[in-house]
Amino acid sequence: MCPSRQWSADHIRPPEQFTAHTAELFSLVEKGELSVRSGGRYPPAEAARAHTGIESRRTMGKLQLIP
């Protein structure tokens, strides 16, 4: 078995544990105890520019394509 499959399976089983951890994560974000860094928001027409930023490592955080 591929190590990545084992890792993935270990972190999503049982489903109740995954749900509980996800709820805790979003709760921390809602309370402001955990911040999410956005590296930028791009319209779909600028997806190539967003991808170039990722490849060149000029961005930090997650990039979002916003319709």
PyMOL Python script that loads the backbone (N, CA, C, O; Angstrom):
from pymol import cmd

cmd.read_pdbstr("""\
ATOM      1  N   MET A   1       0.835  -1.184   0.000  1.00  0.00           N
ATOM      2  CA  MET A   1       0.000   0.000   0.000  1.00  0.00           C
ATOM      3  C   MET A   1       0.873   1.237   0.000  1.00  0.00           C
ATOM      4  O   MET A   1       1.927   1.263   0.635  1.00  0.00           O
ATOM      5  N   CYS A   2       0.442   2.242  -0.699  1.00  0.00           N
ATOM      6  CA  CYS A   2       1.161   3.510  -0.811  1.00  0.00           C
ATOM      7  C   CYS A   2       1.118   4.260   0.518  1.00  0.00           C
ATOM      8  O   CYS A   2       0.048   4.346   1.121  1.00  0.00           O
ATOM      9  N   PRO A   3       2.246   4.811   1.003  1.00  0.00           N
ATOM     10  CA  PRO A   3       2.236   5.552   2.272  1.00  0.00           C
ATOM     11  C   PRO A   3       1.214   6.688   2.293  1.00  0.00           C
ATOM     12  O   PRO A   3       0.610   6.952   3.333  1.00  0.00           O
ATOM     13  N   SER A   4       1.014   7.358   1.165  1.00  0.00           N
ATOM     14  CA  SER A   4       0.060   8.464   1.179  1.00  0.00           C
ATOM     15  C   SER A   4      -1.363   7.956   1.410  1.00  0.00           C
ATOM     16  O   SER A   4      -2.170   8.644   2.036  1.00  0.00           O
ATOM     17  N   ARG A   5      -1.673   6.777   0.919  1.00  0.00           N
ATOM     18  CA  ARG A   5      -3.000   6.212   1.172  1.00  0.00           C
ATOM     19  C   ARG A   5      -3.157   5.862   2.646  1.00  0.00           C
ATOM     20  O   ARG A   5      -4.208   6.111   3.236  1.00  0.00           O
ATOM     21  N   GLN A   6      -2.120   5.290   3.240  1.00  0.00           N
ATOM     22  CA  GLN A   6      -2.198   4.979   4.663  1.00  0.00           C
ATOM     23  C   GLN A   6      -2.383   6.257   5.470  1.00  0.00           C
ATOM     24  O   GLN A   6      -3.208   6.301   6.382  1.00  0.00           O
ATOM     25  N   TRP A   7      -1.632   7.280   5.145  1.00  0.00           N
ATOM     26  CA  TRP A   7      -1.729   8.548   5.858  1.00  0.00           C
ATOM     27  C   TRP A   7      -3.135   9.100   5.741  1.00  0.00           C
ATOM     28  O   TRP A   7      -3.742   9.504   6.733  1.00  0.00           O
ATOM     29  N   SER A   8      -3.639   9.114   4.535  1.00  0.00           N
ATOM     30  CA  SER A   8      -4.975   9.644   4.297  1.00  0.00           C
ATOM     31  C   SER A   8      -6.014   8.848   5.072  1.00  0.00           C
ATOM     32  O   SER A   8      -6.892   9.424   5.715  1.00  0.00           O
ATOM     33  N   ALA A   9      -5.916   7.539   5.013  1.00  0.00           N
ATOM     34  CA  ALA A   9      -6.885   6.693   5.707  1.00  0.00           C
ATOM     35  C   ALA A   9      -6.807   6.909   7.211  1.00  0.00           C
ATOM     36  O   ALA A   9      -7.837   6.907   7.885  1.00  0.00           O
ATOM     37  N   ASP A  10      -5.609   7.096   7.749  1.00  0.00           N
ATOM     38  CA  ASP A  10      -5.454   7.304   9.187  1.00  0.00           C
ATOM     39  C   ASP A  10      -6.117   8.598   9.648  1.00  0.00           C
ATOM     40  O   ASP A  10      -6.529   8.707  10.802  1.00  0.00           O
ATOM     41  N   HIS A  11      -6.221   9.566   8.765  1.00  0.00           N
ATOM     42  CA  HIS A  11      -6.724  10.856   9.177  1.00  0.00           C
ATOM     43  C   HIS A  11      -8.193  11.082   8.864  1.00  0.00           C
ATOM     44  O   HIS A  11      -8.742  12.116   9.245  1.00  0.00           O
ATOM     45  N   ILE A  12      -8.834  10.169   8.197  1.00  0.00           N
ATOM     46  CA  ILE A  12     -10.254  10.367   7.927  1.00  0.00           C
ATOM     47  C   ILE A  12     -11.120   9.257   8.526  1.00  0.00           C
ATOM     48  O   ILE A  12     -12.332   9.231   8.311  1.00  0.00           O
ATOM     49  N   ARG A  13     -10.506   8.349   9.271  1.00  0.00           N
ATOM     50  CA  ARG A  13     -11.266   7.286   9.907  1.00  0.00           C
ATOM     51  C   ARG A  13     -11.158   7.408  11.397  1.00  0.00           C
ATOM     52  O   ARG A  13     -10.063   7.716  11.868  1.00  0.00           O
ATOM     53  N   PRO A  14     -12.135   7.208  12.149  1.00  0.00           N
ATOM     54  CA  PRO A  14     -13.509   7.033  11.704  1.00  0.00           C
ATOM     55  C   PRO A  14     -14.101   8.375  11.264  1.00  0.00           C
ATOM     56  O   PRO A  14     -13.599   9.426  11.662  1.00  0.00           O
ATOM     57  N   PRO A  15     -15.141   8.355  10.465  1.00  0.00           N
ATOM     58  CA  PRO A  15     -15.729   9.602   9.968  1.00  0.00           C
ATOM     59  C   PRO A  15     -16.150  10.555  11.091  1.00  0.00           C
ATOM     60  O   PRO A  15     -16.084  11.773  10.927  1.00  0.00           O
ATOM     61  N   GLU A  16     -16.576  10.013  12.209  1.00  0.00           N
ATOM     62  CA  GLU A  16     -16.994  10.862  13.336  1.00  0.00           C
ATOM     63  C   GLU A  16     -15.826  11.676  13.871  1.00  0.00           C
ATOM     64  O   GLU A  16     -15.999  12.823  14.283  1.00  0.00           O
ATOM     65  N   GLN A  17     -14.639  11.085  13.865  1.00  0.00           N
ATOM     66  CA  GLN A  17     -13.457  11.802  14.341  1.00  0.00           C
ATOM     67  C   GLN A  17     -13.095  12.916  13.359  1.00  0.00           C
ATOM     68  O   GLN A  17     -12.745  14.020  13.776  1.00  0.00           O
ATOM     69  N   PHE A  18     -13.176  12.635  12.075  1.00  0.00           N
ATOM     70  CA  PHE A  18     -12.911  13.653  11.065  1.00  0.00           C
ATOM     71  C   PHE A  18     -13.881  14.818  11.226  1.00  0.00           C
ATOM     72  O   PHE A  18     -13.479  15.981  11.173  1.00  0.00           O
ATOM     73  N   THR A  19     -15.157  14.503  11.422  1.00  0.00           N
ATOM     74  CA  THR A  19     -16.183  15.535  11.594  1.00  0.00           C
ATOM     75  C   THR A  19     -15.906  16.372  12.841  1.00  0.00           C
ATOM     76  O   THR A  19     -16.038  17.596  12.810  1.00  0.00           O
ATOM     77  N   ALA A  20     -15.529  15.728  13.920  1.00  0.00           N
ATOM     78  CA  ALA A  20     -15.243  16.449  15.171  1.00  0.00           C
ATOM     79  C   ALA A  20     -14.030  17.366  14.999  1.00  0.00           C
ATOM     80  O   ALA A  20     -14.050  18.512  15.448  1.00  0.00           O
ATOM     81  N   HIS A  21     -12.981  16.866  14.354  1.00  0.00           N
ATOM     82  CA  HIS A  21     -11.781  17.684  14.155  1.00  0.00           C
ATOM     83  C   HIS A  21     -12.068  18.870  13.229  1.00  0.00           C
ATOM     84  O   HIS A  21     -11.562  19.971  13.448  1.00  0.00           O
ATOM     85  N   THR A  22     -12.872  18.644  12.209  1.00  0.00           N
ATOM     86  CA  THR A  22     -13.235  19.722  11.301  1.00  0.00           C
ATOM     87  C   THR A  22     -14.049  20.782  12.026  1.00  0.00           C
ATOM     88  O   THR A  22     -13.824  21.976  11.834  1.00  0.00           O
ATOM     89  N   ALA A  23     -14.986  20.358  12.854  1.00  0.00           N
ATOM     90  CA  ALA A  23     -15.797  21.299  13.623  1.00  0.00           C
ATOM     91  C   ALA A  23     -14.918  22.124  14.559  1.00  0.00           C
ATOM     92  O   ALA A  23     -15.123  23.330  14.703  1.00  0.00           O
ATOM     93  N   GLU A  24     -13.942  21.480  15.194  1.00  0.00           N
ATOM     94  CA  GLU A  24     -13.028  22.203  16.082  1.00  0.00           C
ATOM     95  C   GLU A  24     -12.205  23.219  15.304  1.00  0.00           C
ATOM     96  O   GLU A  24     -12.010  24.343  15.766  1.00  0.00           O
ATOM     97  N   LEU A  25     -11.728  22.841  14.144  1.00  0.00           N
ATOM     98  CA  LEU A  25     -10.951  23.740  13.304  1.00  0.00           C
ATOM     99  C   LEU A  25     -11.750  24.990  12.947  1.00  0.00           C
ATOM    100  O   LEU A  25     -11.263  26.109  13.113  1.00  0.00           O
ATOM    101  N   PHE A  26     -12.974  24.804  12.459  1.00  0.00           N
ATOM    102  CA  PHE A  26     -13.794  25.952  12.081  1.00  0.00           C
ATOM    103  C   PHE A  26     -14.187  26.787  13.294  1.00  0.00           C
ATOM    104  O   PHE A  26     -14.340  28.003  13.183  1.00  0.00           O
ATOM    105  N   SER A  27     -14.350  26.160  14.433  1.00  0.00           N
ATOM    106  CA  SER A  27     -14.657  26.904  15.654  1.00  0.00           C
ATOM    107  C   SER A  27     -13.499  27.832  16.021  1.00  0.00           C
ATOM    108  O   SER A  27     -13.718  28.984  16.397  1.00  0.00           O
ATOM    109  N   LEU A  28     -12.287  27.339  15.913  1.00  0.00           N
ATOM    110  CA  LEU A  28     -11.111  28.170  16.209  1.00  0.00           C
ATOM    111  C   LEU A  28     -11.026  29.358  15.255  1.00  0.00           C
ATOM    112  O   LEU A  28     -10.677  30.464  15.668  1.00  0.00           O
ATOM    113  N   VAL A  29     -11.339  29.137  14.000  1.00  0.00           N
ATOM    114  CA  VAL A  29     -11.331  30.225  13.018  1.00  0.00           C
ATOM    115  C   VAL A  29     -12.410  31.243  13.370  1.00  0.00           C
ATOM    116  O   VAL A  29     -12.149  32.446  13.367  1.00  0.00           O
ATOM    117  N   GLU A  30     -13.618  30.772  13.675  1.00  0.00           N
ATOM    118  CA  GLU A  30     -14.726  31.674  14.012  1.00  0.00           C
ATOM    119  C   GLU A  30     -14.419  32.521  15.249  1.00  0.00           C
ATOM    120  O   GLU A  30     -14.804  33.689  15.306  1.00  0.00           O
ATOM    121  N   LYS A  31     -13.729  31.945  16.238  1.00  0.00           N
ATOM    122  CA  LYS A  31     -13.403  32.668  17.470  1.00  0.00           C
ATOM    123  C   LYS A  31     -12.192  33.584  17.304  1.00  0.00           C
ATOM    124  O   LYS A  31     -11.857  34.343  18.213  1.00  0.00           O
ATOM    125  N   GLY A  32     -11.543  33.514  16.153  1.00  0.00           N
ATOM    126  CA  GLY A  32     -10.367  34.345  15.918  1.00  0.00           C
ATOM    127  C   GLY A  32      -9.103  33.802  16.546  1.00  0.00           C
ATOM    128  O   GLY A  32      -8.094  34.504  16.605  1.00  0.00           O
ATOM    129  N   GLU A  33      -9.136  32.563  17.019  1.00  0.00           N
ATOM    130  CA  GLU A  33      -7.963  31.947  17.631  1.00  0.00           C
ATOM    131  C   GLU A  33      -7.028  31.324  16.600  1.00  0.00           C
ATOM    132  O   GLU A  33      -5.890  30.967  16.906  1.00  0.00           O
ATOM    133  N   LEU A  34      -7.526  31.201  15.383  1.00  0.00           N
ATOM    134  CA  LEU A  34      -6.730  30.669  14.287  1.00  0.00           C
ATOM    135  C   LEU A  34      -7.062  31.505  13.058  1.00  0.00           C
ATOM    136  O   LEU A  34      -8.230  31.668  12.705  1.00  0.00           O
ATOM    137  N   SER A  35      -6.044  32.025  12.420  1.00  0.00           N
ATOM    138  CA  SER A  35      -6.312  32.843  11.238  1.00  0.00           C
ATOM    139  C   SER A  35      -5.910  32.081   9.986  1.00  0.00           C
ATOM    140  O   SER A  35      -4.966  31.292   9.985  1.00  0.00           O
ATOM    141  N   VAL A  36      -6.641  32.337   8.943  1.00  0.00           N
ATOM    142  CA  VAL A  36      -6.378  31.709   7.657  1.00  0.00           C
ATOM    143  C   VAL A  36      -5.746  32.760   6.763  1.00  0.00           C
ATOM    144  O   VAL A  36      -6.301  33.845   6.584  1.00  0.00           O
ATOM    145  N   ARG A  37      -4.605  32.447   6.209  1.00  0.00           N
ATOM    146  CA  ARG A  37      -3.894  33.389   5.364  1.00  0.00           C
ATOM    147  C   ARG A  37      -4.293  33.166   3.914  1.00  0.00           C
ATOM    148  O   ARG A  37      -4.182  32.062   3.382  1.00  0.00           O
ATOM    149  N   SER A  38      -4.754  34.226   3.296  1.00  0.00           N
ATOM    150  CA  SER A  38      -5.082  34.159   1.880  1.00  0.00           C
ATOM    151  C   SER A  38      -3.969  34.830   1.097  1.00  0.00           C
ATOM    152  O   SER A  38      -3.585  35.964   1.383  1.00  0.00           O
ATOM    153  N   GLY A  39      -3.457  34.116   0.108  1.00  0.00           N
ATOM    154  CA  GLY A  39      -2.386  34.659  -0.711  1.00  0.00           C
ATOM    155  C   GLY A  39      -2.893  35.514  -1.849  1.00  0.00           C
ATOM    156  O   GLY A  39      -2.111  36.176  -2.532  1.00  0.00           O
ATOM    157  N   GLY A  40      -4.198  35.506  -2.059  1.00  0.00           N
ATOM    158  CA  GLY A  40      -4.773  36.328  -3.101  1.00  0.00           C
ATOM    159  C   GLY A  40      -6.069  35.754  -3.639  1.00  0.00           C
ATOM    160  O   GLY A  40      -6.343  34.560  -3.522  1.00  0.00           O
ATOM    161  N   ARG A  41      -6.850  36.629  -4.226  1.00  0.00           N
ATOM    162  CA  ARG A  41      -8.110  36.241  -4.850  1.00  0.00           C
ATOM    163  C   ARG A  41      -8.040  36.636  -6.308  1.00  0.00           C
ATOM    164  O   ARG A  41      -7.668  37.761  -6.641  1.00  0.00           O
ATOM    165  N   TYR A  42      -8.397  35.710  -7.170  1.00  0.00           N
ATOM    166  CA  TYR A  42      -8.286  35.920  -8.605  1.00  0.00           C
ATOM    167  C   TYR A  42      -9.581  35.524  -9.303  1.00  0.00           C
ATOM    168  O   TYR A  42     -10.205  34.526  -8.943  1.00  0.00           O
ATOM    169  N   PRO A  43      -9.983  36.302 -10.298  1.00  0.00           N
ATOM    170  CA  PRO A  43     -11.104  35.851 -11.134  1.00  0.00           C
ATOM    171  C   PRO A  43     -10.615  34.693 -12.001  1.00  0.00           C
ATOM    172  O   PRO A  43      -9.416  34.593 -12.263  1.00  0.00           O
ATOM    173  N   PRO A  44     -11.510  33.818 -12.450  1.00  0.00           N
ATOM    174  CA  PRO A  44     -11.083  32.685 -13.280  1.00  0.00           C
ATOM    175  C   PRO A  44     -10.260  33.094 -14.506  1.00  0.00           C
ATOM    176  O   PRO A  44      -9.387  32.345 -14.944  1.00  0.00           O
ATOM    177  N   ALA A  45     -10.529  34.257 -15.048  1.00  0.00           N
ATOM    178  CA  ALA A  45      -9.775  34.716 -16.222  1.00  0.00           C
ATOM    179  C   ALA A  45      -8.292  34.933 -15.898  1.00  0.00           C
ATOM    180  O   ALA A  45      -7.461  34.971 -16.806  1.00  0.00           O
ATOM    181  N   GLU A  46      -7.956  35.075 -14.605  1.00  0.00           N
ATOM    182  CA  GLU A  46      -6.569  35.287 -14.196  1.00  0.00           C
ATOM    183  C   GLU A  46      -5.967  34.049 -13.530  1.00  0.00           C
ATOM    184  O   GLU A  46      -4.992  34.152 -12.786  1.00  0.00           O
ATOM    185  N   ALA A  47      -6.547  32.888 -13.798  1.00  0.00           N
ATOM    186  CA  ALA A  47      -6.040  31.651 -13.192  1.00  0.00           C
ATOM    187  C   ALA A  47      -4.583  31.390 -13.572  1.00  0.00           C
ATOM    188  O   ALA A  47      -3.806  30.897 -12.754  1.00  0.00           O
ATOM    189  N   ALA A  48      -4.213  31.715 -14.800  1.00  0.00           N
ATOM    190  CA  ALA A  48      -2.822  31.509 -15.233  1.00  0.00           C
ATOM    191  C   ALA A  48      -1.873  32.367 -14.401  1.00  0.00           C
ATOM    192  O   ALA A  48      -0.786  31.918 -14.039  1.00  0.00           O
ATOM    193  N   ARG A  49      -2.276  33.590 -14.100  1.00  0.00           N
ATOM    194  CA  ARG A  49      -1.426  34.477 -13.280  1.00  0.00           C
ATOM    195  C   ARG A  49      -1.293  33.922 -11.862  1.00  0.00           C
ATOM    196  O   ARG A  49      -0.216  33.978 -11.268  1.00  0.00           O
ATOM    197  N   ALA A  50      -2.388  33.388 -11.323  1.00  0.00           N
ATOM    198  CA  ALA A  50      -2.342  32.777  -9.991  1.00  0.00           C
ATOM    199  C   ALA A  50      -1.400  31.575  -9.994  1.00  0.00           C
ATOM    200  O   ALA A  50      -0.610  31.395  -9.069  1.00  0.00           O
ATOM    201  N   HIS A  51      -1.490  30.770 -11.023  1.00  0.00           N
ATOM    202  CA  HIS A  51      -0.633  29.589 -11.127  1.00  0.00           C
ATOM    203  C   HIS A  51       0.828  29.986 -11.239  1.00  0.00           C
ATOM    204  O   HIS A  51       1.690  29.344 -10.639  1.00  0.00           O
ATOM    205  N   THR A  52       1.116  31.022 -11.989  1.00  0.00           N
ATOM    206  CA  THR A  52       2.491  31.518 -12.111  1.00  0.00           C
ATOM    207  C   THR A  52       3.018  31.963 -10.754  1.00  0.00           C
ATOM    208  O   THR A  52       4.178  31.711 -10.426  1.00  0.00           O
ATOM    209  N   GLY A  53       2.174  32.626  -9.961  1.00  0.00           N
ATOM    210  CA  GLY A  53       2.574  33.043  -8.621  1.00  0.00           C
ATOM    211  C   GLY A  53       2.923  31.867  -7.728  1.00  0.00           C
ATOM    212  O   GLY A  53       3.869  31.929  -6.943  1.00  0.00           O
ATOM    213  N   ILE A  54       2.147  30.787  -7.855  1.00  0.00           N
ATOM    214  CA  ILE A  54       2.430  29.582  -7.068  1.00  0.00           C
ATOM    215  C   ILE A  54       3.763  28.973  -7.504  1.00  0.00           C
ATOM    216  O   ILE A  54       4.617  28.664  -6.673  1.00  0.00           O
ATOM    217  N   GLU A  55       3.925  28.809  -8.799  1.00  0.00           N
ATOM    218  CA  GLU A  55       5.154  28.192  -9.319  1.00  0.00           C
ATOM    219  C   GLU A  55       6.408  28.975  -8.943  1.00  0.00           C
ATOM    220  O   GLU A  55       7.452  28.385  -8.668  1.00  0.00           O
ATOM    221  N   SER A  56       6.306  30.291  -8.930  1.00  0.00           N
ATOM    222  CA  SER A  56       7.472  31.125  -8.633  1.00  0.00           C
ATOM    223  C   SER A  56       7.672  31.334  -7.136  1.00  0.00           C
ATOM    224  O   SER A  56       8.643  31.960  -6.712  1.00  0.00           O
ATOM    225  N   ARG A  57       6.747  30.806  -6.340  1.00  0.00           N
ATOM    226  CA  ARG A  57       6.797  30.930  -4.873  1.00  0.00           C
ATOM    227  C   ARG A  57       6.729  32.383  -4.410  1.00  0.00           C
ATOM    228  O   ARG A  57       7.295  32.742  -3.377  1.00  0.00           O
ATOM    229  N   ARG A  58       6.031  33.213  -5.184  1.00  0.00           N
ATOM    230  CA  ARG A  58       5.843  34.610  -4.792  1.00  0.00           C
ATOM    231  C   ARG A  58       4.632  34.783  -3.885  1.00  0.00           C
ATOM    232  O   ARG A  58       4.399  35.878  -3.373  1.00  0.00           O
ATOM    233  N   THR A  59       3.875  33.743  -3.682  1.00  0.00           N
ATOM    234  CA  THR A  59       2.658  33.848  -2.883  1.00  0.00           C
ATOM    235  C   THR A  59       2.810  33.106  -1.577  1.00  0.00           C
ATOM    236  O   THR A  59       3.628  32.193  -1.461  1.00  0.00           O
ATOM    237  N   MET A  60       2.021  33.500  -0.593  1.00  0.00           N
ATOM    238  CA  MET A  60       1.957  32.804   0.692  1.00  0.00           C
ATOM    239  C   MET A  60       0.490  32.580   0.996  1.00  0.00           C
ATOM    240  O   MET A  60      -0.348  33.438   0.716  1.00  0.00           O
ATOM    241  N   GLY A  61       0.184  31.451   1.559  1.00  0.00           N
ATOM    242  CA  GLY A  61      -1.203  31.157   1.885  1.00  0.00           C
ATOM    243  C   GLY A  61      -1.914  30.545   0.685  1.00  0.00           C
ATOM    244  O   GLY A  61      -1.293  30.191  -0.317  1.00  0.00           O
ATOM    245  N   LYS A  62      -3.198  30.435   0.813  1.00  0.00           N
ATOM    246  CA  LYS A  62      -4.005  29.826  -0.235  1.00  0.00           C
ATOM    247  C   LYS A  62      -4.455  30.870  -1.246  1.00  0.00           C
ATOM    248  O   LYS A  62      -4.777  32.004  -0.891  1.00  0.00           O
ATOM    249  N   LEU A  63      -4.471  30.472  -2.496  1.00  0.00           N
ATOM    250  CA  LEU A  63      -4.991  31.343  -3.546  1.00  0.00           C
ATOM    251  C   LEU A  63      -6.413  30.910  -3.850  1.00  0.00           C
ATOM    252  O   LEU A  63      -6.720  29.718  -3.855  1.00  0.00           O
ATOM    253  N   GLN A  64      -7.268  31.869  -4.100  1.00  0.00           N
ATOM    254  CA  GLN A  64      -8.679  31.573  -4.339  1.00  0.00           C
ATOM    255  C   GLN A  64      -9.070  32.071  -5.722  1.00  0.00           C
ATOM    256  O   GLN A  64      -8.755  33.197  -6.108  1.00  0.00           O
ATOM    257  N   LEU A  65      -9.761  31.213  -6.457  1.00  0.00           N
ATOM    258  CA  LEU A  65     -10.362  31.621  -7.716  1.00  0.00           C
ATOM    259  C   LEU A  65     -11.815  31.950  -7.415  1.00  0.00           C
ATOM    260  O   LEU A  65     -12.586  31.074  -7.021  1.00  0.00           O
ATOM    261  N   ILE A  66     -12.192  33.214  -7.602  1.00  0.00           N
ATOM    262  CA  ILE A  66     -13.525  33.682  -7.258  1.00  0.00           C
ATOM    263  C   ILE A  66     -14.285  34.031  -8.523  1.00  0.00           C
ATOM    264  O   ILE A  66     -13.882  34.926  -9.266  1.00  0.00           O
ATOM    265  N   PRO A  67     -15.401  33.318  -8.780  1.00  0.00           N
ATOM    266  CA  PRO A  67     -16.177  33.643  -9.993  1.00  0.00           C
ATOM    267  C   PRO A  67     -16.834  35.010  -9.902  1.00  0.00           C
ATOM    268  O   PRO A  67     -17.518  35.430 -10.835  1.00  0.00           O
TER     269      PRO A  67
END
""", "prot")
cmd.dss("prot")
cmd.show_as("cartoon", "prot")
cmd.util.cbc("prot")
cmd.orient("prot")
